Amino acid sequence: MDGIFKEIKKLADVPSYSKHDRFVQGIINAIDEKIIGKDEILPSVNKLIKELGFSRETIIKGYKDLISRGIVESKNRHGYFVGNGNTDQTLKVALIMYNLDTFEEQFYRNFRHELGQNVHLNTYFHHGDIEIFETILSQIRGKYGMYVVAPIPHIKTRELLEAIPRNKLLMFDRFEKLDGDFNHITQEFGRSSYEVFSKLATKIKQFDEFIFYHSADSLDPEEIVRSFKKFLVDFDVKGRIISEYKPGSVEKGKVYFTLDNFALWQIMRDAKSKKLKPGKDLGVLSHNDEPAKEIIGITTFSADFSNMGTMAGHAILNKEKIQLTVPMILFERLSL
């Protein structure tokens, strides 16, 4: 019994957990850690009240929650027992993404396919808004067997993620440093971006100027910005950062780089209207590959989101440890 109490008390350090959350997740963690197994009796309501200081209502509500999930059974006059011991018997997965851009859809499709139909998947979108992110996590905590999260680069993100038990977390897309051991399949933007710029240096230097459209208010990885600035210095390339693309401002002799698809398509549209040929009259470079960019012939560099989705689903289904930084792939096409 002491081991069960210990697992519940551990969660007192998670600021966003209510007493109900701590009780339910603590019992689940005790089962997962083999502290208690199938058909073994759980602590009585009175003993839990005495040991934890929780109210009777909290304990009974917590047990009812566990019973509804099939994790705990109640035997009349004999107390509460561990059910089949499989806390993931009907695994529920929460996928928290930025939005459903084409490249993120590639992740979702492969992730959904790899999980199969027996896994219950709910998808949430935070759109890079920390308040939405916080609200989502607050509403779904303790309700899922796994949380697959694309974190936001924000000062509050770490605190919010700390509320998710490490064995229930799989971080993807961007990396947020947390204490302890946790699963992740994430990108690295700094070194990878610099290597891409370096490989393209000869082509970029054929043009007059290298322009990066980036707003300080955007969610563009800051590592890419630093790599861009370093590249300009190291390779003696004339370039600058402009906060946004103004329609109609495309010019011959420039290389345009943007992470914003809306700006990208506007640049391509303006180039066509001015009869400027990408790859000859001007250069175009984009981040995050997708089928439309391949068909049109836009040079991109990107992580393989489809493979990320497959690996994430496989790791969850097989309860495998995965801590992987995926490489950036350069796709050289006609636009540069």
Stockholm file with secondary structure:
# STOCKHOLM 1.0

chainA/1-336         MDGIFKEIKKLADVPSYSKHDRFVQGIINAIDEKIIGKDEILPSVNKLIKELGFSRETIIKGYKDLISRGIVESKNRHGYFVGNGNTDQTLKVALIMYNLDTFEEQFYRNFRHELGQNVHLNTYFHHGDIEIFETILSQIRGKYGMYVVAPIPHIKTRELLEAIPRNKLLMFDRFEKLDGDFNHITQEFGRSSYEVFSKLATKIKQFDEFIFYHSADSLDPEEIVRSFKKFLVDFDVKGRIISEYKPGSVEKGKVYFTLDNFALWQIMRDAKSKKLKPGKDLGVLSHNDEPAKEIIGITTFSADFSNMGTMAGHAILNKEKIQLTVPMILFERLSL
#=GR chainA/1-336 SS CHHHHHHHHHGGGCTTCCHHHHHHHHHHHHHHTTSSCTTCBCCCHHHHHHHHCCCHHHHHHHHHHHHHTTSEEEETTTEEEECSSCTTTTCEEEEEESCCCHHHHHHHHHHHHHHCTTSEEEEEECTTCHHHHHHHHHHHTTSCSEEEECCCSSTTHHHHHTTSCGGGEEEEESCCCCSSCCEEEEECCHHHHHHHHHHTHHHHTTSSEEEEECCTTSCCCHHHHHHHHHHHHHTTCCEEEESSCCTTCCCTTEEEEESCHHHHHHHHHHHHHTTCCBTTTBEEEEESCCHHHHHHTCEEEECCHHHHHHHHHHHHHTTCCCEEEECCEEECCTTC
#=GC SS_cons         CHHHHHHHHHGGGCTTCCHHHHHHHHHHHHHHTTSSCTTCBCCCHHHHHHHHCCCHHHHHHHHHHHHHTTSEEEETTTEEEECSSCTTTTCEEEEEESCCCHHHHHHHHHHHHHHCTTSEEEEEECTTCHHHHHHHHHHHTTSCSEEEECCCSSTTHHHHHTTSCGGGEEEEESCCCCSSCCEEEEECCHHHHHHHHHHTHHHHTTSSEEEEECCTTSCCCHHHHHHHHHHHHHTTCCEEEESSCCTTCCCTTEEEEESCHHHHHHHHHHHHHTTCCBTTTBEEEEESCCHHHHHHTCEEEECCHHHHHHHHHHHHHTTCCCEEEECCEEECCTTC
//
